[in-house]
C-alpha cells in the first residue's frame, strides 16, 4: 500500500509526526502518529518510516517549502490565500520565526538529500481546515470536533481504538498534512506553487528542490470572504 507522511514543526516537545496508508480502494488508514521533542527527533521518526515504506506516496509539511525574495517574502501562494480567505490566519513569510522556517525547512532539506524524488507538499492546516469545515480552528476548545472531522476522512480505529480520540494539536496537524498530500494527489488538487499560475512577486528560492502546495477548489461561505 502507498504510505504518506506528515510533519508539523513546533517548539520543543511539540513536533507532530504522522503516517497513513492508502489501500487499493482508496481508503485512508492512519498507521502512526506522535509528538516528538525536536526537529532532529522528527527527522529520525520520518526517516525510519520513509525508508521502510515499500511505496512512498509523499510528505505533507506545515511550513513554507519555498521562499520568495520579494516584498515581505510573499509568494503567489500568499496572494491566492489572501484573496480567497483574507489575512486573519495568514502570516507574511518575513514575520515567520523559529520552527517553521528553521525546523521545517531543515527537516525537508535532509529528507530530500536522502530521497531526492520524495513528493512534498506544503500545507496550511489552519486556513484549509476552516475553509473545508466552515468551523474555526481552535484545538483547545474544539479539539474533539476537529478530531472527529479528521477521523471521518482517515480511519484511526486500528491505531487508537476510537475514531474521535483527541490528539495533541501538533499530531492533528501532522495527520491532517499527510491526508492533504494523499487526498490532493488522489483528487488532482491545484498546486499553488505551480509557476505557470501567475508571475512570482520576486525571485523564488527552493532550498530542497521543487515542491507542491496542494489546495482544493472550494467555495467560500457567505460572510467568510475577505
NORBEL-V142656 format. One record per residue. N is the residue number from 1. PHI is phi in radians with two decimals (* if undefined). NEAR is the number of other ideal C-beta (glycine too) atoms within 10 Angstrom. D_FIRST is the distance of its C-alpha to the first C-alpha in Angstrom with 2 decimals. Layout:
n: <N & N>
phi: <PHI & PHI>
near: <NEAR & NEAR>
d_first: <D_FIRST & D_FIRST>
This chain:
n: <1 & 2 & 3 & 4 & 5 & 6 & 7 & 8 & 9 & 10 & 11 & 12 & 13 & 14 & 15 & 16 & 17 & 18 & 19 & 20 & 21 & 22 & 23 & 24 & 25 & 26 & 27 & 28 & 29 & 30 & 31 & 32 & 33 & 34 & 35 & 36 & 37 & 38 & 39 & 40 & 41 & 42 & 43 & 44 & 45 & 46 & 47 & 48 & 49 & 50 & 51 & 52 & 53 & 54 & 55 & 56 & 57 & 58 & 59 & 60 & 61 & 62 & 63 & 64 & 65 & 66 & 67 & 68 & 69 & 70 & 71 & 72 & 73 & 74 & 75 & 76 & 77 & 78 & 79 & 80 & 81 & 82 & 83 & 84 & 85 & 86 & 87 & 88 & 89 & 90 & 91 & 92 & 93 & 94 & 95 & 96 & 97 & 98 & 99 & 100 & 101 & 102 & 103 & 104 & 105 & 106 & 107 & 108 & 109 & 110 & 111 & 112 & 113 & 114 & 115 & 116 & 117 & 118 & 119 & 120 & 121 & 122 & 123 & 124 & 125 & 126 & 127 & 128 & 129 & 130 & 131 & 132 & 133 & 134 & 135 & 136 & 137 & 138 & 139 & 140 & 141 & 142 & 143 & 144 & 145 & 146 & 147 & 148 & 149 & 150 & 151 & 152 & 153 & 154 & 155 & 156 & 157 & 158 & 159 & 160 & 161 & 162 & 163 & 164 & 165 & 166 & 167 & 168 & 169 & 170 & 171 & 172 & 173 & 174 & 175 & 176 & 177 & 178 & 179 & 180 & 181 & 182 & 183 & 184 & 185 & 186 & 187 & 188 & 189 & 190 & 191 & 192 & 193 & 194 & 195 & 196 & 197 & 198 & 199 & 200 & 201 & 202 & 203 & 204 & 205 & 206 & 207 & 208 & 209 & 210 & 211 & 212 & 213 & 214 & 215 & 216 & 217 & 218 & 219 & 220 & 221 & 222 & 223 & 224 & 225 & 226>
phi: <* & -1.39 & -2.00 & -2.05 & -2.26 & -2.38 & -2.45 & -2.12 & -1.13 & -2.67 & -1.35 & -0.93 & 1.23 & -2.54 & -1.73 & -1.56 & -2.40 & -2.81 & -2.52 & -2.50 & -1.99 & -1.95 & -1.43 & -1.04 & -1.55 & 1.47 & -1.51 & -1.79 & -2.24 & -1.20 & -1.88 & -2.92 & -2.73 & -2.82 & -2.21 & -2.04 & -1.34 & -2.46 & -1.10 & -1.06 & -1.14 & -1.12 & -1.05 & -1.13 & -1.04 & -1.20 & -1.05 & -1.05 & -1.40 & -1.12 & -1.13 & -1.50 & -1.24 & -1.34 & -2.45 & -1.45 & -1.45 & 2.79 & -2.22 & -1.82 & -2.31 & -1.48 & -2.83 & -1.05 & -1.85 & -2.60 & -2.07 & -2.33 & -1.65 & -1.45 & -0.99 & 1.00 & 1.27 & -1.14 & -1.96 & -1.06 & -1.10 & -1.09 & -1.06 & -1.12 & -1.13 & -1.15 & -1.14 & -1.59 & -2.25 & 1.36 & -2.06 & -1.09 & -1.88 & -1.91 & -1.77 & -1.08 & -0.92 & -1.14 & -1.62 & -1.25 & -2.39 & 1.29 & -1.07 & -1.19 & -1.28 & -1.73 & -1.10 & -1.07 & -1.18 & -1.08 & -1.09 & -1.08 & -1.05 & -1.16 & -1.15 & -1.22 & -1.09 & -1.56 & -2.20 & -1.14 & -1.69 & -1.11 & -1.26 & -2.31 & -2.19 & -1.22 & -2.34 & -2.37 & -0.96 & -1.08 & -1.23 & -1.23 & -1.05 & -1.08 & -1.15 & -1.49 & -1.64 & 1.08 & -2.20 & -1.21 & -1.54 & -2.62 & -1.16 & -1.07 & -1.66 & -2.14 & -1.02 & -1.11 & -1.11 & -1.14 & -1.17 & -1.12 & -1.04 & -1.23 & -1.18 & -1.27 & -1.90 & -2.27 & -1.21 & -2.02 & -1.13 & -1.12 & -1.42 & -2.06 & 1.36 & -2.66 & -1.24 & -2.12 & -0.98 & -1.46 & -1.54 & -1.21 & -1.05 & -1.09 & -1.17 & -1.04 & -1.05 & -1.17 & -1.18 & -1.03 & -1.15 & -1.11 & -1.11 & -1.01 & -1.09 & -1.18 & -1.19 & -1.10 & -1.25 & -1.10 & -1.73 & 1.20 & -1.09 & -1.18 & -1.99 & -1.24 & -1.63 & -1.11 & -1.16 & -1.48 & -1.15 & -2.88 & -1.22 & -1.14 & -1.34 & -3.09 & -1.15 & -1.60 & -2.09 & -2.16 & -1.04 & -1.87 & 1.57 & -1.22 & -2.33 & -1.94 & -2.45 & -1.28 & -2.61 & -1.32 & -1.51 & -2.21 & -1.55 & -1.63 & -1.03 & -1.00 & 1.65 & -1.80 & -1.20 & -1.15>
near: <14 & 18 & 22 & 31 & 30 & 32 & 32 & 31 & 26 & 26 & 12 & 11 & 12 & 17 & 28 & 27 & 27 & 32 & 26 & 29 & 22 & 20 & 11 & 7 & 5 & 11 & 13 & 20 & 17 & 25 & 19 & 17 & 23 & 17 & 21 & 23 & 13 & 15 & 21 & 14 & 16 & 26 & 22 & 14 & 21 & 25 & 15 & 10 & 17 & 18 & 10 & 10 & 18 & 7 & 9 & 18 & 22 & 24 & 27 & 32 & 31 & 24 & 22 & 22 & 24 & 21 & 18 & 21 & 11 & 15 & 10 & 13 & 18 & 18 & 22 & 19 & 24 & 21 & 15 & 16 & 22 & 15 & 11 & 16 & 21 & 14 & 12 & 11 & 17 & 16 & 13 & 13 & 19 & 14 & 8 & 15 & 9 & 11 & 20 & 18 & 17 & 14 & 22 & 25 & 20 & 19 & 26 & 26 & 13 & 15 & 21 & 20 & 10 & 11 & 15 & 9 & 7 & 19 & 17 & 23 & 27 & 26 & 29 & 24 & 26 & 20 & 18 & 21 & 22 & 19 & 21 & 14 & 14 & 11 & 12 & 13 & 18 & 13 & 20 & 6 & 9 & 16 & 17 & 12 & 16 & 24 & 22 & 14 & 17 & 21 & 19 & 10 & 15 & 24 & 16 & 22 & 12 & 10 & 18 & 14 & 8 & 11 & 15 & 16 & 15 & 16 & 24 & 18 & 20 & 27 & 23 & 26 & 28 & 36 & 33 & 27 & 29 & 33 & 22 & 29 & 27 & 27 & 19 & 22 & 18 & 14 & 11 & 10 & 18 & 14 & 18 & 20 & 22 & 12 & 11 & 6 & 14 & 10 & 8 & 18 & 17 & 15 & 9 & 16 & 9 & 12 & 12 & 20 & 15 & 13 & 22 & 23 & 25 & 25 & 24 & 14 & 8 & 12 & 9 & 13 & 10 & 6 & 5 & 14 & 11 & 11>
d_first: <0.00 & 3.79 & 6.41 & 9.92 & 13.15 & 16.62 & 20.09 & 23.44 & 26.41 & 29.31 & 32.39 & 32.52 & 30.66 & 28.84 & 25.86 & 22.78 & 19.27 & 15.98 & 12.21 & 9.77 & 6.17 & 5.89 & 5.54 & 7.06 & 10.28 & 9.82 & 10.49 & 10.23 & 10.34 & 12.25 & 11.48 & 14.63 & 17.66 & 21.03 & 24.27 & 25.50 & 29.05 & 28.94 & 27.15 & 27.21 & 25.40 & 22.76 & 22.41 & 21.98 & 19.43 & 17.25 & 17.95 & 16.94 & 13.45 & 12.94 & 14.31 & 12.11 & 8.71 & 7.53 & 6.44 & 8.83 & 9.29 & 12.67 & 15.27 & 17.61 & 20.96 & 24.01 & 26.56 & 28.18 & 26.27 & 29.30 & 33.02 & 36.01 & 39.57 & 41.31 & 43.07 & 41.52 & 38.36 & 37.30 & 34.69 & 34.06 & 31.31 & 34.03 & 36.29 & 33.77 & 33.00 & 36.71 & 37.70 & 35.32 & 35.19 & 38.21 & 38.39 & 38.53 & 35.14 & 35.15 & 36.47 & 37.81 & 35.99 & 39.25 & 39.56 & 36.23 & 36.72 & 34.96 & 31.32 & 29.92 & 31.77 & 31.91 & 29.01 & 26.53 & 27.56 & 28.07 & 24.54 & 23.22 & 25.64 & 24.71 & 20.94 & 21.78 & 24.20 & 21.47 & 18.68 & 20.84 & 18.18 & 16.18 & 16.12 & 18.22 & 19.74 & 22.77 & 22.96 & 25.99 & 25.08 & 28.73 & 29.59 & 26.40 & 26.24 & 29.92 & 29.58 & 26.84 & 28.25 & 31.91 & 32.43 & 33.50 & 31.27 & 33.02 & 30.86 & 33.98 & 35.36 & 32.43 & 29.55 & 29.08 & 28.96 & 26.60 & 24.21 & 24.46 & 23.84 & 20.59 & 19.50 & 19.99 & 17.22 & 14.79 & 14.88 & 16.30 & 17.78 & 15.72 & 16.62 & 20.18 & 21.33 & 22.83 & 21.34 & 24.28 & 24.75 & 26.50 & 24.81 & 26.69 & 26.97 & 25.31 & 22.18 & 22.25 & 22.60 & 19.68 & 17.26 & 18.95 & 18.48 & 14.71 & 14.78 & 17.26 & 15.14 & 12.17 & 14.76 & 17.07 & 14.93 & 13.84 & 17.52 & 19.30 & 21.28 & 24.28 & 24.43 & 27.45 & 27.48 & 27.88 & 31.27 & 32.33 & 32.46 & 35.76 & 37.83 & 36.90 & 39.77 & 39.92 & 38.50 & 34.73 & 33.51 & 29.92 & 29.98 & 26.26 & 26.15 & 25.00 & 22.81 & 22.24 & 23.50 & 21.54 & 23.74 & 23.96 & 27.19 & 28.97 & 32.45 & 34.46 & 36.26 & 40.03 & 41.50 & 38.47 & 39.05 & 40.94>
